[in-house]
Amino acid sequence: MHFGFQVADLEAAVAEALALGAALTDHQPQPRGRVLFDPAGHPFRLCHDPS
């Protein structure tokens, strides 16, 4: 299980998460989302939601 967060600007949200210590996973299953690991190793997903 992991958390999913909807974001208006996917690339900006990924950049912010990386700056805070997250890491992208090697496999990205969906083009409108990014799966990352927090600094403790827990997975989470950022999903693009333009609304």
Sequence and secondary structure as in RCSB ss.txt:
>XXXX:A:sequence
MHFGFQVADLEAAVAEALALGAALTDHQPQPRGRVLFDPAGHPFRLCHDPS
>XXXX:A:secstr
  EEEEES HHHHHHHHHHTT EE S    TTEEEEE TTS EEEEEE   
